[in-house]
Amino acid sequence: MLFNFDWLLLLSIVLLSIAGITAIWSTTEGTSLNTYFGKQVVYLCLGLLIFLALLYFDYHIFSDFIVFIYLAGLIVLGLVLVIGESSYSNKSWINVGIFSFQPSELVKIAVIIALAKYYSELDMDYVGFRELLMGGLIVFIPVLLVILQGDLGTAVTFLPIYAALSFLAGIKKKHIIALLIIFIAAAPIGWFLLRGYQKSRIETVFNPSSDPHRSGYQTIQSEIAIGSGKFLGKGFKRGSQGNLGFLPARHTDFVFAVLAEEKGFVGGFAVLSLFLLVSYRLYRIALEAKEKNGSMIVVGVLTLFLFHVIINLGMVVGLLPIAGIPLPFVSAGGSSLVSYYAAMGLCMNIWIRRYVN
Amino acid sequence: MVLQQEANKQLIHQRLSLFRFPVLFVFLILAARLWQLQIIHGSEYALKAERNRVRRIELVAPRGEILDRNRKLLVENRTSSDVLLYREWMKDKNAAVQFLEQKLEVSAEDIEKRFHRGKSAGLYYPIVIKEDAGMRDISVIEAYRGEFPEIQISLKFRRRYCYGNLAAHVLGYVGEITEAEIEANRFPGAKPGSVVGQSGVERSYNQLLTGRDGERQVFVDSRGREVGLIGETDPLIGSELQLTLDLDLQLIAERALAEKVGAIVAMDPRNGEILAMASSPSFDPNAFSSRISEEAWRSLTQHPDHPMQNRAIQNSYSPGSIFKLIMAVAGLEEGMLDGDPSVNCRGYAVYYGRIYRCASKTGHGPIKLEQAIAKSCNVFFYELGKKLGISRIARHAQAFGLGQPTGIDLPGERQGIMPSPEWKMKARGSAWYAGETISVSIGQGAVNTTPLQILRAVSAIATGGNLVTPHVLLAVDKNDGGSVEWPVKKIPIAERNVHKIREGMWQSVNNWGTGHNAAVPGLDICGKTGTAQVIGSDKGRDLGEEAEDHSWFAGYANKDDPEIAVVVFIEHGGKGGVASAPIAKELFSAYLEKQKPKSITGDESRTSMFKESTRGGPLPFQAKND
């Protein structure tokens, strides 16, 4: 089993976590945010524990019990709506004794498993329109609950999972067109659902200097942080953009800018390479998985991962609108980190059992 | 089953491999963007990051103080607080506006205007919400600091004119530089937001009064809080200007003009030092030190009596009989009065078929030059003017500085008009009528002079032909003004001729002439009255038939030892001897009082009309805006 283990994948995600913790330490020590460093270390340990624990069970158990897990997820999401805590304008956090948790992060994994199981059990080369809608329903119910929580950013991350797994299950061109039409028809409704600040964020991508005092400010400051890092970076704790507070959300959504400022192009490129490496290893697992169900789970996780990475980095380097999406493994935040370690545990589980019958 | 699995795997392989290149491509774009930001534009962004955290705080230098000739403070600086708003820190604009409206009494409309003006300002450039905030405003802002961190207080120097309206036209006022002024580069070195002199001494000596701004370079965090000092250069206060004005005389002049429209100037005829210069109505330059409201500005600029205008130099009027002094000079110098001829005044004379009247209806009888000056006989000068002709009159008048700027060190001086046939052809496009010469002979017609020009000409008579350059600057930074040369033109005029004119002026005041109301026991005053007819309308303003004449008096003391020369001009004041001469008397008396040896007790306040204003202390002359 030790030889079956993908050490490189584990090494990559741990390195990413350490890079994140370093950046958090550099930029929050001595400020009111200094608790984030310690917390993140604890979350990393917790994540690794869950990662290891998940290797113990055969992943089929999760597939077998997915109906219960999925329903439990929905109930928790519903519960959050009633008793949840709000952070910023979202009401997506639940207080579990000593810490707050964002259940939507774990529900994403449940949705991946459920959708993978549904599509793989169909055992068809191409899925029909009815099956597509059924798959869509599996995704849409939790999405609706998350939207009701006001967390549009998280809700959007479910869509690529649906798209990727449907594609893998076999989707016909006419169905793609049909779904696109539905999506385009729904887009104006989505625009109505957006809040004022969300709209202005999208508008500022096209012209960041149009509003330097508001939304554009974050993008401009992030670009300044990254650019001023030049080739080798300013060094640990030497980043003025991060340490003097010019960079918004420097320990969470914009943590990559801190890394790029302090470690330069070298550091930024290294992090980018690690993300690509993780993607490649997950891709390899998807190809080598024993059966379709396993492949689909890994592709679901890979899609979620890539979506987070690309949207976050695109935002930080000023190519995409500002969206409250964290950088996997790097950004401060327990829910995301722990959920990603759990997801990686699941994928590793699929990897080490690829020959088991 | 196994086969099926293999087929499935094939399918998944196929479908997954479609994503390889797009994903790789996206990562390449991200890497390229990093390269673009960090390698290609790295230095630019490094500069921006530096600018982000290094703040240059301008330490605006206070303007130089302005003193009178006895070093009494006329203009100083006071610290004042402005309320600023940093948009970057504003969480909720509506809440902030509501707070400012309710607690600081700034109208929402005004705030909106100020926001609009500051729209294009860069990051961390605050908007000025309220100038000259009071203690109450400051304490309210302090109390709500946590809720509204965007609202800040900043200290600033503002001009304080210690005596309000006093000498407002000489001192001038300051204001923020306008865009047009920046474009025209009217004030070299001034930046947007700089406070510059807009009139008077503030304007003409702006460069001297402006200090050298200092600067503090500090590290700041994103909230603008200083986290470290890089360097500091102290601001350098502008030069201190000591003026030639005498506060006591100035006050007498201002009081004499109260409720009247006109101007008074007192000058040392020997060197051109202006001892007092008052113009009425006046204004309070303190009103311009803070942002002046539009209504206040309009009421000043559109007032029918033009309070912003310095009537002593910025407007010109018919000199009336005062011009007879110039006629006397011309007559004597051209030899027309050789043998001291007498003219028989019957109260009028007829030239070119028109009747020209004398002030005395019954006539002065046979009259010679001195008495013609003293009694202001028109007929004598009609006759003289006819003999001289306009060209010779104009030449002598110009020699005495009429129709040309005096060169005083104050902005906006009027040139006036000394007419001649050439001038008339050029300005009006018509030939000179002989009858016009008769009118000019008594200072009517097209002759137009500023009160200061008259004073300068009279001073030249007093000093035997020294045409001085009037000026208000005495010394810069206690550095006895030696660097400034005030040119004196020597007018070639025979001493005995001057003596005759002086004699006439002396008789005017001291021998029951028209100027007798100016007489002061103990002073040997020479003077001349003027009563200028105002015909029909004046500057487009319909005055009706009954408009009173402009009233003039110009004179000096002492007759053979000139120390002080005074001109008094009252718009529509009536007869010069009645309206203006008594005012001149007040100035002469005050001057005489000051020359007396100080009392043995050494009590300073007795020689000074009021005590020197102490900084921040109560004002003897209440400035409105304090």
Boltz contact constraints between the chains, C-beta under 6 A:
constraints:
  - contact:
      token1: [A, 168]
      token2: [B, 15]
      max_distance: 6.0
  - contact:
      token1: [A, 212]
      token2: [B, 123]
      max_distance: 6.0
  - contact:
      token1: [A, 213]
      token2: [B, 87]
      max_distance: 6.0
  - contact:
      token1: [A, 213]
      token2: [B, 88]
      max_distance: 6.0
  - contact:
      token1: [A, 224]
      token2: [B, 45]
      max_distance: 6.0
  - contact:
      token1: [A, 224]
      token2: [B, 48]
      max_distance: 6.0
  - contact:
      token1: [A, 224]
      token2: [B, 49]
      max_distance: 6.0
  - contact:
      token1: [A, 226]
      token2: [B, 37]
      max_distance: 6.0
  - contact:
      token1: [A, 227]
      token2: [B, 37]
      max_distance: 6.0
  - contact:
      token1: [A, 227]
      token2: [B, 38]
      max_distance: 6.0
  - contact:
      token1: [A, 227]
      token2: [B, 41]
      max_distance: 6.0
  - contact:
      token1: [A, 227]
      token2: [B, 42]
      max_distance: 6.0
  - contact:
      token1: [A, 227]
      token2: [B, 45]
      max_distance: 6.0
  - contact:
      token1: [A, 228]
      token2: [B, 45]
      max_distance: 6.0
  - contact:
      token1: [A, 228]
      token2: [B, 46]
      max_distance: 6.0
  - contact:
      token1: [A, 228]
      token2: [B, 49]
      max_distance: 6.0
  - contact:
      token1: [A, 229]
      token2: [B, 38]
      max_distance: 6.0
  - contact:
      token1: [A, 230]
      token2: [B, 38]
      max_distance: 6.0
  - contact:
      token1: [A, 230]
      token2: [B, 42]
      max_distance: 6.0
  - contact:
      token1: [A, 240]
      token2: [B, 49]
      max_distance: 6.0
  - contact:
      token1: [A, 240]
      token2: [B, 53]
      max_distance: 6.0
  - contact:
      token1: [A, 241]
      token2: [B, 49]
      max_distance: 6.0
  - contact:
      token1: [A, 244]
      token2: [B, 53]
      max_distance: 6.0
  - contact:
      token1: [A, 244]
      token2: [B, 221]
      max_distance: 6.0
  - contact:
      token1: [A, 244]
      token2: [B, 222]
      max_distance: 6.0
  - contact:
      token1: [A, 245]
      token2: [B, 221]
      max_distance: 6.0
  - contact:
      token1: [A, 245]
      token2: [B, 222]
      max_distance: 6.0
  - contact:
      token1: [A, 246]
      token2: [B, 52]
      max_distance: 6.0
  - contact:
      token1: [A, 246]
      token2: [B, 222]
      max_distance: 6.0
  - contact:
      token1: [A, 265]
      token2: [B, 34]
      max_distance: 6.0
  - contact:
      token1: [A, 265]
      token2: [B, 38]
      max_distance: 6.0
  - contact:
      token1: [A, 265]
      token2: [B, 39]
      max_distance: 6.0
  - contact:
      token1: [A, 268]
      token2: [B, 34]
      max_distance: 6.0
  - contact:
      token1: [A, 272]
      token2: [B, 30]
      max_distance: 6.0
  - contact:
      token1: [A, 272]
      token2: [B, 31]
      max_distance: 6.0
  - contact:
      token1: [A, 276]
      token2: [B, 27]
      max_distance: 6.0
  - contact:
      token1: [A, 291]
      token2: [B, 5]
      max_distance: 6.0
  - contact:
      token1: [A, 292]
      token2: [B, 8]
      max_distance: 6.0
  - contact:
      token1: [A, 295]
      token2: [B, 12]
      max_distance: 6.0
  - contact:
      token1: [A, 310]
      token2: [B, 26]
      max_distance: 6.0
  - contact:
      token1: [A, 313]
      token2: [B, 30]
      max_distance: 6.0
  - contact:
      token1: [A, 317]
      token2: [B, 33]
      max_distance: 6.0
